[in-house]
Amino acid sequence: MKVRRPAQAGAFYAGNKSQLEAQIRNCFLHELGPKHLPQASAKGQRRIVALVSPHAGYMYSGPVAASGYDSLATDGTPDAFIILGPNHSGMGSGVSIMAEGRWQTPLGESSIDSSIADLIREHSSIIDVDDDAHAFEHSIEVQLPFLQYVYRPEIRFVPICMMMQDLRTSVEVGEAIAKAAEGKDVVIIASSDMTHYEPQKSAEKKDRTAIDSILKLDEKELQNVVESKNMSMCGYGPVSSAISCAKILGASKANLLNYKTSGDITGDYDAVVGYASIAISK
């Protein structure tokens, strides 16, 4: 079975197990995060259908990401996760899925749920099996250590990398996932950062508009906001897919769990990146 080696260990997050566990623990305990360690519940209500989560280096976006994973832990233990991320590398096809194998991080190996991956492919004409898109992409990889820490390394997941992020593509991807997930206990994770490298007040204003669209579960409005305001939100397609999918699966509300910028971490507010954790729930 093929094993994808970590491409970002030692860069976006710590490169060995003990250091990474300490780093993730600090993200949860951070004053800008949940301020406590997560406790995964086997008896949670399981109302969260999708989660929007940032994907910068853990020193920057880790506390915000931890807020999302803390809520996910309390909500219960899904059987599998479908992680959608934007394609930063330019490698691979327009929408790329890995349908088999394992992904390795310093915390262990997680297996791709091939049965769900195959169903997603069956329900979409635009999703290709393409490992190249995933070889160096960080947006999906950085979600895995959080999931492994909260639950266990042996979680099952499906990675989907999106170079094409237009509304039509995003909705089709979301619909395919919804059909594949029908009757299953899965969570969709949409990996995205918000505005990139603008002054704090400008970033906060743009991000607030985009977040409002997500909270209204309006993927069309989100896409219009990103285009009309020339936003540098990198994962608007994955978020649009998650919204589309979550509504089909019964979600009716969204909750902003945390929003911060890199400036809130570093104190440099001249050119910040925005980070949001948002839960979409039944």
Backbone as a ProteinNet text record, in pm:
[ID]
protein_1_A
[PRIMARY]
MKVRRPAQAGAFYAGNKSQLEAQIRNCFLHELGPKHLPQASAKGQRRIVALVSPHAGYMYSGPVAASGYDSLATDGTPDAFIILGPNHSGMGSGVSIMAEGRWQTPLGESSIDSSIADLIREHSSIIDVDDDAHAFEHSIEVQLPFLQYVYRPEIRFVPICMMMQDLRTSVEVGEAIAKAAEGKDVVIIASSDMTHYEPQKSAEKKDRTAIDSILKLDEKELQNVVESKNMSMCGYGPVSSAISCAKILGASKANLLNYKTSGDITGDYDAVVGYASIAISK
[TERTIARY]
84.6	0	87.8	51.3	131.2	119.3	229	233.2	281.4	199.9	241.8	321	445.9	530.7	494.8	513.1	480.7	571.7	512.4	589.5	620	542	553.7	599.3	626.5	679.2	813.9	829.8	951.1	942.3	829.7	809	681.4	566.2	439.2	411.1	468.8	451.1	575.9	587.5	709	733.6	861.4	898.6	912.7	899.1	902.5	784.5	755.6	632.3	622	723.2	713	698	775.6	765.1	629.7	578.1	449.5	335.9	340.9	238.6	239.8	358.6	369.6	318.3	348.3	303.7	151.5	90.3	-55.7	-118.7	-60.8	-110.9	-107.1	-0.5	10.8	-92	-127.8	-231.6	-365.5	-396.7	-522.1	-519.4	-403.3	-393.1	-367	-340.1	-303.2	-415	-376.9	-475.6	-567	-525	-609.7	-684.2	-669.1	-737.3	-841.8	-870.6	-973.6	-935.3	-803.3	-749.8	-767.4	-797.1	-803.6	-777.4	-745.6	-718.9	-849.4	-854.6	-978.8	-1004.2	-1129.7	-1168.4	-1266.9	-1219.2	-1304	-1412.6	-1535.4	-1649.1	-1699.9	-1721.8	-1780	-1932.1	-1985.9	-2131.6	-2182.4	-2107.3	-2151.2	-2274.1	-2334.3	-2457.6	-2433.7	-2311.1	-2274.5	-2366.6	-2363	-2441.4	-2356.2	-2224.7	-2136.9	-2122.5	-2156.3	-2147.2	-2019.4	-1980.7	-1862	-1790.3	-1660.8	-1577.2	-1486.9	-1483.8	-1386.6	-1267	-1147.6	-1028.1	-910.6	-828.2	-714.1	-599.3	-501.4	-392.6	-255.4	-233.8	-99.9	-10.2	112	197.8	130.4	152.6	82.1	109.4	227.9	257.9	167.5	112.6	25.6	-123	-165.9	-309	-347.8	-251.1	-280.3	-386.7	-382.5	-485.8	-626.5	-639.2	-771.2	-816.9	-726.5	-760.5	-801.4	-730.7	-761.5	-904	-953	-1090.3	-1190.5	-1165.5	-1253.8	-1246	-1125.6	-1109.8	-1156.8	-1153.9	-1209.1	-1360.4	-1427.8	-1572.5	-1605	-1522.5	-1543.6	-1529	-1430.5	-1408.5	-1528.9	-1581.2	-1695.8	-1819.4	-1829	-1946.8	-1955.7	-1845.9	-1849.3	-1739.2	-1745.6	-1640.5	-1697.6	-1673	-1722	-1646.4	-1702.7	-1636.3	-1526.5	-1541.9	-1442.9	-1450.3	-1345.3	-1336.2	-1306.8	-1369.3	-1340	-1278	-1150.2	-1076	-1057.5	-1112.4	-1102.7	-1002.7	-910	-812.6	-785.3	-743.8	-705.7	-569.8	-547.9	-421.7	-328	-223.2	-125.6	-9.7	13.8	134.3	118.7	-6.8	-29.3	-8.1	17.5	38.1	-94.5	-106.5	-224	-338.5	-451.8	-569.3	-651.9	-761.6	-843.9	-902.1	-953	-999.4	-942.8	-859.2	-780.2	-811.3	-836.5	-861.8	-757	-713.3	-637.1	-734.9	-738.2	-842	-793.5	-663.8	-612.8	-478.1	-438.1	-308.9	-319.3	-205.2	-197.8	-116.9	-150	-73.2	-1.1	124.9	208.1	234.2	227.5	273.6	361.3	428.7	506.7	424	290.7	204.5	159.4	183.5	140.4	88.5	19.7	-34.1	-186	-249.9	-395.7	-429.7	-529.5	-565.3	-674.2	-662.3	-768.1	-884.3	-1005.6	-1125.1	-1161	-1111.1	-1125.6	-1270.6	-1352.7	-1493.1	-1565.4	-1539.6	-1601.7	-1541.1	-1409.5	-1343.6	-1400.1	-1421.1	-1475.3	-1617.1	-1696.5	-1833.3	-1833.6	-1744.3	-1735.7	-1702.5	-1608	-1569.3	-1685.4	-1763	-1875.9	-1980	-1990.1	-2095	-2046.5	-1924.8	-1873.1	-1793.4	-1811.6	-1737.5	-1611.3	-1589	-1476.2	-1368.1	-1392.2	-1293.6	-1207	-1077	-982.6	-898.8	-862.9	-763	-627.2	-562	-436.2	-354.2	-251.7	-168.4	-74.1	-39.4	57.9	12.9	-117.3	-167.8	-145.6	-132.2	-121.4	23.2	116	253.6	316.2	296.5	359.8	259.9	131.7	27.6	15	10.5	5.8	-135.3	-230.7	-361.4	-436	-419.2	-482.8	-393.6	-265.2	-172.6	-177.6	-186.9	-178.7	-301.7	-409.7	-527.5	-508.4	-429.9	-419.9	-365	-254.1	-204.9	-306.8	-387.7	-492.3	-592.2	-635.9	-729.7	-667	-541	-472.7	-455	-430.8	-413.1	-545.7	-652.6	-782.9	-843	-831.8	-892.6	-785	-727.2	-624	-555.7	-433.5	-367.6	-440.9	-517.3	-578.9	-710.7	-735.1	-856.4	-858.6	-977.7	-993.5	-1040.7	-987.3	-1020.2	-1010.5	-1059.5	-1048.7	-996.4	-883.1	-830	-871.9	-921.5	-960.4	-897.1	-817.8	-743.9	-804.9	-840.2	-913.7	-830.1	-793.7	-734.5	-845.9	-949.6	-1069.5	-1160.1	-1194.5	-1273	-1396.7	-1434.8	-1553.5	-1678.3	-1787.8	-1910	-1963	-1967.3	-2021.7	-1941.8	-1809.6	-1724.3	-1744	-1745.6	-1757.3	-1888.1	-1996.2	-2126.2	-2129.1	-2072.1	-2069.8	-1989.5	-1876.6	-1796.7	-1875.8	-1941.4	-2022.1	-2134.5	-2200.3	-2310.4	-2260	-2144.4	-2087.6	-2052.9	-1996	-1962.2	-2089.3	-2193.3	-2318.4	-2379.4	-2376.1	-2430	-2347.7	-2216.8	-2129	-2143.4	-2175.2	-2181.4	-2318.9	-2416.5	-2552.3	-2555.2	-2611.4	-2621.3	-2493.8	-2390.6	-2262.8	-2236.5	-2156.9	-2120.9	-1984.9	-1986.5	-1862.7	-1867	-1750	-1736.4	-1654.3	-1701.1	-1626.2	-1545.2	-1416.4	-1328.7	-1283.4	-1318.9	-1277.7	-1159	-1044.5	-920.8	-902.6	-897.7	-880.1	-828.8	-738.7	-707.9	-793.9	-796.2	-880.3	-792.7	-809.7	-733.1	-584	-502.9	-357.1	-288.9	-201.6	-102.6	-163.7	-263.9	-321	-317.6	-327.9	-332.8	-448.1	-431.7	-527.1	-671.2	-696.3	-834.3	-894.3	-815.1	-863.2	-895.2	-806.8	-828.7	-952.6	-966.3	-1081.5	-1212.6	-1213.9	-1336.3	-1374.2	-1277.9	-1305.9	-1346.9	-1272.7	-1300.5	-1438.3	-1479.4	-1610.9	-1720.4	-1703.5	-1803.4	-1809.5	-1693.5	-1689.6	-1745.5	-1708.5	-1758.2	-1909.8	-1964.3	-2110.1	-2178.5	-2118.6	-2175.5	-2173.2	-2064.9	-2055.4	-2157.9	-2173.2	-2268.6	-2412	-2436.5	-2568.3	-2581.6	-2475.9	-2471.7	-2503.8	-2444	-2470.7	-2342.1	-2319.6	-2197	-2188.4	-2302.8	-2302.9	-2260.1	-2313.2	-2274.5	-2126.6	-2078.2	-1936	-1849.5	-1883.4	-1805.6	-1813.3	-1930.6	-1946.4	-1863.8	-1860.3	-1782.4	-1634.2	-1585.7	-1444.3	-1407.3	-1496	-1466.9	-1480.3	-1588.5	-1614.5	-1516.3	-1469.2	-1375.4	-1230.7	-1211.9	-1076.7	-1004.5	-1074.5	-1019.2	-914.9	-816.8	-712	-738.1	-862.4	-902	-870.5	-783.5	-728.5	-816.8	-906.6	-985.3	-1134.6	-1173.3	-1316.8	-1392.4	-1324.8	-1388.1	-1418.5	-1318.3	-1347.7	-1456	-1456.2	-1560.3	-1696.3	-1701.5	-1827.3	-1878.1	-1787.4	-1825.6	-1880.3	-1814	-1857.6	-1996.6	-2023	-2155.6	-2260.9	-2233.8	-2328.1	-2357.6	-2253.7	-2268.1	-2342.2	-2302.9	-2360.9	-2511.4	-2556	-2699.7	-2776.1	-2721.3	-2786.7	-2795.8	-2693.3	-2688.8	-2765.3	-2835.1	-2923.8	-2877	-2763	-2714.8	-2804.4	-2823	-2911.5	-2852.5	-2732.7	-2675.1	-2523.2	-2460.8	-2315.1	-2278.4	-2165.8	-2123.2	-1975	-1942.3	-1802.5	-1742.3	-1645.6	-1583.2	-1466	-1393.5	-1277.3	-1233.4	-1189.1	-1126.9	-1012.6	-896.9	-780.6	-698.4	-597.3	-503.4	-362.1	-271.7	-130.9	-80.2	-137.2	-97.9	-130.6	-240.6	-276.6	-173.9	-101	4	137.2	173	307.6	316.3	203.2	204.8	233.7	255.4	277.8	145.9	85	-47.7	-44.2	74.7	86.1	45.8	75.1	43.6	8.3	-120.8	-164.6	-232.9	-248.8	-331	-441.7	-564.3	-677.7	-704.1	-751	-780.4	-915.8	-998.8	-1130.4	-1157.6	-1221.1	-1277.7	-1428.4	-1498.6	-1644.3	-1703.1	-1801	-1870.3	-2004.5	-2034.2	-2162.2	-2235.9	-2355.7	-2420.2	-2567	-2617.9	-2760.4	-2836.7
-120.1	0	124.7	222.3	344.2	426.4	490.4	576.1	714	815.4	952.4	1001.4	1036.4	1088.5	1234.8	1281.4	1421.6	1516.9	1613	1711.5	1835.4	1858.4	1984.5	1968.1	1845	1825	1894.9	1970.6	2048.8	2186.4	2214.4	2346	2409	2358.6	2411.8	2365.7	2252.9	2200.6	2121.7	2088.6	2024.1	1888.9	1853.6	1738.2	1606.3	1603.9	1474.1	1464	1342.2	1314.8	1395.4	1393	1460	1611	1669	1812.8	1851	1766.1	1795.7	1783.9	1682.9	1670.5	1792.4	1838.6	1957.6	2080.9	2091.1	2206	2210.3	2095.9	2092.1	2119.7	2063.1	2088.7	2238.2	2304.6	2449.1	2527.4	2477	2542.7	2541.5	2428.7	2419.3	2504.7	2514.7	2588.8	2737.8	2777.5	2915.7	3013.3	3133.3	3233.3	3275.5	3255.7	3287.8	3165.4	3051.9	2928.9	2888.2	2758.8	2712.8	2729.6	2732.6	2746	2619.9	2509.3	2380.6	2269.7	2150.7	2037.3	1972.1	1915.1	1855.1	1719.2	1684.3	1551.9	1493.4	1400.7	1339.8	1256.7	1281.7	1213.3	1103.6	985.9	877	887.6	976	985.9	1126.4	1199.8	1333.8	1330.6	1446.1	1454.4	1436.5	1457.8	1447.7	1533.1	1661.4	1756.6	1835	1835.6	1907.1	1825.3	1887.8	1823.1	1865.5	1990.5	2042.5	2142	2155.8	2246.7	2323.4	2455.1	2538	2556.4	2525.5	2526.5	2587.6	2670.3	2732.7	2635	2675.2	2582.3	2647.8	2752.3	2812.9	2734.4	2781.8	2721.7	2724.4	2621.4	2610.2	2728	2788.8	2902.6	3021.4	3025.4	3136.2	3101.3	2991.9	2960.2	2847.1	2787.5	2672.9	2696.8	2806.9	2828.7	2839.6	2901.7	2910.8	2773.1	2697.9	2561.9	2477.9	2494.7	2417.8	2443.9	2565.2	2596.3	2510.8	2491.2	2406.6	2261.3	2212.6	2071.6	2042.6	2141.5	2124.7	2104.1	2184.5	2167.8	2034.5	1995.2	1867	1751.2	1759.3	1653.9	1638.9	1751	1749.3	1692.6	1714.4	1674.4	1523.6	1452.7	1308.3	1259.2	1132.2	1068.7	1017.9	1088.6	1042.5	917.4	849.7	731.3	768.6	883.3	924	1074.1	1128.6	1270.7	1287.9	1386	1421.7	1560	1568.6	1693.9	1756.2	1876	1951.5	2064.4	2077.5	2185.2	2245.8	2371.6	2433.4	2381.9	2391.4	2347.8	2467.5	2471.8	2580.6	2551.4	2423.8	2384.9	2395.8	2389.3	2389.3	2253.7	2152.3	2016.9	1942	1849	1763.1	1821.7	1754.3	1793.8	1898.8	1940.2	2047.7	2016.2	1893.7	1844.7	1704.6	1686	1563.4	1492.4	1363	1281.2	1170.5	1138.5	1015.4	910.6	796.3	697.9	579.5	570.6	460.3	497.8	423	444.9	499.6	537.8	594.3	723.2	815.6	938.6	931.5	965	958.6	1098.7	1112.7	1232.2	1183.8	1273.8	1228.9	1158.7	1174.5	1111.2	971.6	932.4	800.1	803	696.6	684	675.6	748.6	747.2	695	608.4	543.6	619	620.7	673.5	574.9	626.3	542.7	522.1	413.2	389.8	372.1	315.8	294.5	427.1	524.5	656.5	729.2	719.5	784.4	734.4	603.6	547	596	608.2	658.7	803.7	884.3	1024.4	1032.4	952	950.6	907.8	811.3	762.2	870.5	962.8	1064.3	1196.6	1200	1323.7	1293.7	1378.8	1364.1	1448.6	1528.5	1621.8	1589.6	1489.5	1453.1	1340.1	1365.5	1267.6	1207.3	1081	1021.2	1073.3	1147.3	1212.4	1235.1	1154.5	1166.1	1285.4	1331.3	1439.3	1566.6	1595.4	1718	1718.8	1600.4	1588.5	1576.5	1561.5	1528.2	1632.1	1760.5	1866.1	1964.3	1940.4	2032.9	2032.2	2151.8	2161.4	2175.7	2220.8	2258.7	2141.5	2022.7	1903.4	1841.3	1836.3	1771.1	1830.8	1963	2024.3	1997.1	1948.2	1912.5	1778.2	1689.7	1553.3	1542.5	1610.1	1595.7	1637	1737.8	1775.6	1661.9	1601.7	1490.1	1371.9	1344.3	1232.4	1256.7	1379.7	1413.9	1403.8	1455	1457.5	1317.6	1241.2	1108.4	999.9	961.2	857.9	862.6	813.8	815.6	734.1	634.4	542.6	593.7	723.5	776.4	743.7	745.3	723.7	854	884.1	1011.6	1000.6	1103.7	1114.5	1254.4	1265.1	1397.3	1438.1	1561	1615.3	1753.2	1769.2	1893	1966.3	2093.9	2169	2282.2	2266.8	2377.7	2463.3	2396.2	2464.9	2494.5	2623.8	2661.8	2744.2	2746.1	2821.1	2759.7	2833.5	2791.1	2659.1	2645.7	2524.1	2401.4	2412.4	2301.1	2271.7	2375.9	2357.8	2289.5	2330.2	2269.6	2123.6	2095.2	1955.9	1867.8	1918.5	1842.4	1820	1925	1912.6	1812.3	1814.5	1720.6	1577	1556.5	1421.9	1368	1455.1	1412.4	1379	1461.9	1437.8	1303.3	1269.7	1140.3	1025.4	1043.1	937.8	923.2	1034.2	1034.8	999.5	984.1	955.7	828.6	841	726.9	695.5	777.8	755.4	869.1	841.9	943.1	1001.5	1108.6	1171.5	1320.7	1381.2	1526	1576.3	1683.4	1748	1860.3	1863.6	1970.5	2051.3	2179.1	2269	2350.9	2330.3	2394.8	2526	2635.9	2766.7	2870.2	2953.8	3078.2	3187.9	3301.9	3412.4	3511.7	3640.1	3742.1	3729.3	3749	3737.7	3874	3906.2	4013.4	4150.8	4184.6	4318.8	4373.5	4506.3	4562	4502.9	4500	4433.9	4477.4	4607	4654.8	4617.3	4623.7	4585.5	4436.9	4355.6	4210.7	4175.8	4237.4	4207.7	4243.9	4356	4400	4302.8	4265.2	4170.3	4034.5	3989.2	3857	3852.4	3960.2	3963.5	3942.6	4003.3	3987.6	3844	3783.6	3643.8	3551	3575.4	3492.4	3502.4	3621.8	3639.1	3551.5	3541.6	3457.2	3310.5	3269.8	3130.9	3104.8	3199.7	3182.3	3176	3236.3	3227	3101.8	3021.6	2900.3	2932.3	3038.4	3085.1	3078.8	2966.9	2948.6	3042.7	3075.8	3168.5	3307.4	3352.9	3484	3485.6	3378.3	3371	3389.1	3319	3330.8	3472.9	3534.2	3671.6	3769.7	3748.6	3835.2	3824.1	3701.9	3680.7	3749.3	3738.1	3798.2	3950.1	4000.1	4144.5	4223.9	4164.8	4234.6	4195.2	4116.5	4072.4	4012.5	3923	3863.6	3758.3	3747.6	3647.4	3525	3503	3381.5	3262	3173.4	3072.1	2949.5	2921.8	2799.6	2823.9	2927	2956.1	2844.1	2771.2	2657.7	2543.9	2496.4	2395.5	2437.1	2564	2609.7	2607.8	2650.2	2646.6	2503.5	2409.9	2268.6	2218	2255.8	2211.6	2263.9	2390.6	2448.1	2372.9	2355.7	2286.9	2146.8	2074	1937.6	1933.7	2020.7	2018.8	2045	2135.7	2164.2	2041.6	1970.3	1848.3	1745.1	1741.2	1643.8	1689.1	1801.8	1842.9	1956.8	2015.6	2129.1	2250.6	2326	2442.7	2567.1	2557	2672.5	2661.7	2776.6	2781.5	2873.4	2842.2	2916.7	2950.9	3079.8	3121.9	3088.2	2998.6	2952.3	3039.8	3090.6	3174.5	3244.7	3367.1	3440.6	3523.3	3508.6	3587.9	3611.3	3694.8	3714.4	3682.5	3671.7	3651.3	3767.9	3885.7	4001.5	3986.2	3916.9	3893.1	3804.5	3724.9	3637.9	3711.7	3781	3838.1	3982.8	4053.1	4195.4	4283.3	4223	4297.2	4303.8	4422.6	4437.4	4501	4516.2	4582.9	4492.2	4364.2	4269.4	4136.2	4115.1	3998.8	3896.2	3776.4	3672.2	3638.3	3626	3596.8	3447.5	3406	3264.5	3252.9	3160	3139.6	2991.1	2959.2	2826.2	2842.1	2766	2776	2635.9	2610.6	2481.9	2496.3	2404.1	2398.3	2275.8	2298.2	2193.5	2173.4	2058.4	2028.8	2100.6
0	0	0	-84	-93.1	34.7	70.6	189.1	146.7	173.8	147.7	268	244.9	351.7	378.5	500.3	529.6	453.3	386.4	310	392.6	500.8	573.9	718.8	762	897.3	909.9	1016	1034	972.2	902.9	841.4	897.4	855.7	905.5	1048.3	1084.4	1219.6	1257	1384.7	1435.6	1369.2	1357.3	1276.6	1349.5	1482.3	1551.3	1646.9	1690.9	1765.2	1893.6	1976.9	2107.3	2091.8	1998.7	1976.5	1916.2	1827.2	1764.9	1866.3	1950.3	2055.2	2146	2181.8	2266.7	2193.6	2064.6	1986.7	1976.4	1949.1	1939.5	2076	2179.7	2314.9	2345.3	2306	2328.8	2247.6	2128.9	2049	2122.7	2186.5	2261.7	2388	2451.7	2577.1	2555.9	2433.6	2401.8	2439.9	2480.9	2521.5	2407.7	2281.9	2167.4	2114.5	2183.8	2145.5	2248.1	2259.2	2354.1	2500.6	2528.7	2664.5	2748.5	2684.5	2753.7	2653	2702.8	2616.4	2573.4	2453.3	2403.1	2466.9	2476.8	2524	2424.1	2343.6	2241.6	2308.6	2269	2327.5	2234.1	2289.6	2210.9	2208.6	2293.3	2305.8	2274.2	2194.7	2158.4	2069.4	2050.7	1972.4	1822.7	1779.3	1637.8	1549.8	1579.3	1500.6	1401.4	1421.3	1328	1200.3	1088.4	957.3	886.2	905.4	837.2	926.8	901.6	979.2	883.5	896.2	824.9	916.7	865.8	950.4	874.4	940.1	871.9	851.8	769.7	738.6	730.2	807.2	809.9	906.1	925	1024.6	1160.5	1239.6	1366.8	1459.8	1449.6	1536.9	1506.5	1384.8	1345.6	1360.5	1297.1	1293.8	1387.9	1456.5	1541.3	1647.6	1721.9	1823.5	1765.7	1646.6	1583.4	1536.3	1475.4	1434.1	1554.3	1665.1	1786.1	1834.2	1817.2	1857.9	1781.7	1652.5	1573.2	1614.4	1635.7	1670.7	1813.2	1899.8	2033.3	2025.5	1944.4	1926.6	1861.4	1766	1698.9	1797.7	1886.5	1985.3	2077.7	2124.9	2214.8	2146.1	2016	1938.9	1918.4	1934.7	1916.7	1825.8	1790	1711.1	1579	1469.3	1338.2	1293	1194.8	1139.5	1040.5	974.9	874.6	852.9	789.8	760.3	611.4	551.3	412.2	415.9	379.5	392.4	254.8	238.3	114.2	132.1	39	47.8	-88.4	-93.6	-220.2	-266.6	-395.5	-454.6	-465.8	-383.3	-387.5	-481.8	-511	-585.6	-736.7	-785.2	-930	-994.3	-912.8	-965.2	-967.7	-1062.2	-1066.2	-1145.4	-1137.6	-1215.6	-1142.3	-1204.3	-1149.6	-1013.4	-997.5	-867.5	-850.6	-750.5	-737.1	-606.6	-616.7	-499.6	-492.3	-373	-351.4	-302.8	-370.3	-343.6	-261.7	-236.5	-156.5	-97.2	4.4	66.5	207.5	261.7	396.6	392.1	482.9	499.9	633.1	630	748.6	803.5	934.9	1004.6	1120	1190.4	1306.4	1414.5	1410.3	1510.8	1470.1	1344.7	1300.5	1158.2	1119.9	983.9	987.3	894.8	880.1	741.9	735.3	609.3	534.7	402.9	318.7	318.4	332.9	326.9	180	124.2	-19.5	-61.6	25	-11.7	-31	57.5	42.2	-77.5	-93.5	-207.3	-339.4	-350.5	-474.2	-500	-394.5	-410.7	-457	-401.3	-443.5	-592	-635.2	-776.5	-865.3	-821.1	-899.8	-923.9	-829.4	-836.8	-897.5	-949	-1008.2	-1134.2	-1234.2	-1359.9	-1362.6	-1258.6	-1261.9	-1158.7	-1075.1	-973	-1026.5	-1036.7	-1089.7	-977.6	-994.5	-906.8	-951.4	-864.1	-901	-774.9	-757.7	-638.1	-644.1	-765	-778.6	-708.3	-713.3	-650.9	-500.7	-442.2	-296.9	-248	-339.2	-301.2	-208.1	-238.3	-159.4	-99.1	-121.7	-76.5	75.7	135.3	281.3	337.6	257.7	311.9	374.5	318.9	375.2	482.4	454.6	547.1	686.7	697.8	830.6	916.8	856.2	936	1007.4	946.9	997.8	1140.8	1175	1312.7	1418.7	1389.7	1485	1502.7	1391.6	1400.1	1473.1	1443.3	1508.2	1658	1695.2	1836.4	1911.7	1851.1	1917.7	1927.5	1821.5	1817.3	1831.9	1721.9	1722.8	1587.6	1576	1445.3	1339.2	1381.3	1286.4	1229.2	1233.4	1171.4	1022.7	964.5	821.4	758.4	640.4	578.8	426.2	358.8	213.6	180.8	111.2	74.1	-67.4	-80	-210.4	-225.4	-329.7	-353.1	-472.3	-453.7	-555.2	-613.8	-741.9	-815.2	-875.2	-927.3	-977.2	-858.7	-839.9	-722.8	-758.4	-885.5	-926.4	-863.9	-867.5	-800.1	-855.3	-987.2	-1047.2	-1003.8	-1009.7	-967.2	-819.4	-738.3	-593.4	-556	-619.7	-589.9	-634.4	-750.6	-797	-702	-656.3	-560.5	-431.5	-384.2	-262.7	-277.4	-391.5	-415.8	-422.6	-484.5	-493.5	-355	-271.8	-135.1	-57.5	-73.2	-1.7	-39.3	-167.4	-210.9	-153.8	-151.7	-99	52.4	119.9	266.7	320.8	234.1	279.8	364.7	484.2	573.5	649.8	632.4	700.2	798.5	898.2	997.4	960.3	882.8	837.6	867.9	872.3	884.9	766.7	704.5	596.9	657.7	629.1	676.5	556	553.7	446.6	495.9	434.2	476.3	401.3	474.7	409.6	507.9	460.5	529.2	468.5	532.1	485.2	407.2	430.9	358.6	387.2	282.3	293.2	276	369.8	356.9	329.4	408.6	407.1	549.6	565.7	701.1	781.5	912.2	1000.7	976	974.1	961.6	826.2	721.4	587.9	584	639.8	641.2	722.7	839.2	924	854	783.1	714.8	603.3	521.1	413.5	469.6	569.6	626.1	690.4	754.4	817.5	713.8	595.9	490.3	441.2	422.1	377.6	484.9	609.5	719.7	731.1	712.4	716.8	612	494.4	389.1	430.3	494.3	540.9	649.9	741.2	850.1	798.5	683.2	619.2	534.3	528	445.7	299.8	251.2	114.9	33.6	-34	-110.1	-230.4	-288.9	-402.1	-357.7	-246	-193.6	-157.3	-98.9	-64	-187.9	-293.7	-416.9	-473	-465.6	-514	-430.5	-298.8	-211	-244.1	-260.1	-291	-422.3	-521.5	-651.7	-648.2	-591	-595.1	-510.1	-402.1	-313.7	-341.2	-446.8	-484.8	-364.1	-295.3	-173.3	-206.5	-120.5	-136.1	-48.7	-11.7	60.4	-27.8	17.6	-72.9	-89.8	6.5	-1.6	-12.7	-89.1	-100.5	-171.4	-261.1	-328.2	-231.9	-155.3	-53.8	44.6	86.4	178.5	109	-17.2	-93	-106	-133	-143.1	-9.8	98.5	231	263.8	231.2	255.9	175.3	46.1	-42.1	8.4	43.6	93	226.1	318.1	452.5	448.9	363.1	354	305.9	209	161.3	272.4	356.9	465.6	590.2	580.5	688.4	775	743.7	823.8	802.9	910.1	901.9	966.8	1023.6	1090.9	1091.8	1112.7	1124.4	1239.5	1303.7	1421.4	1409.9	1421	1421.5	1556.7	1556.3	1680.1	1721.2	1621.7	1652.4	1524.8	1539.3	1429.1	1484.9	1425.5	1462.5	1336.4	1347.5	1237.3	1285.8	1190.9	1227.4	1311	1289.2	1368.6	1515.7	1545.9	1685.6	1754.3	1676.1	1730.1	1739.2	1629.3	1619.6	1665.1	1664.1	1694.6	1574.6	1457.1	1333.5	1258	1255.4	1196.2	1057.1	1000.5	870.2	753.7	764.4	656.8	721.3	746	823.2	733.2	788.3	727	825.9	776.1	862.5	873.5	992.8	1018.4	1087.8	1041.3	1101.4	1120.8	1233.2	1255.5	1263.6	1180.5	1172.1	1169.8	1255.1	1256.7	1186.5	1096.1	1025.5	1078.2	1132.3	1211.9	1175.8	1217.8	1206.1	1316.8
[MASK]
++++++++++++++++++++++++++++++++++++++++++++++++++++++++++++++++++++++++++++++++++++++++++++++++++++++++++++++++++++++++++++++++++++++++++++++++++++++++++++++++++++++++++++++++++++++++++++++++++++++++++++++++++++++++++++++++++++++++++++++++++++++++++++++++++++++++++++++++++++++++++

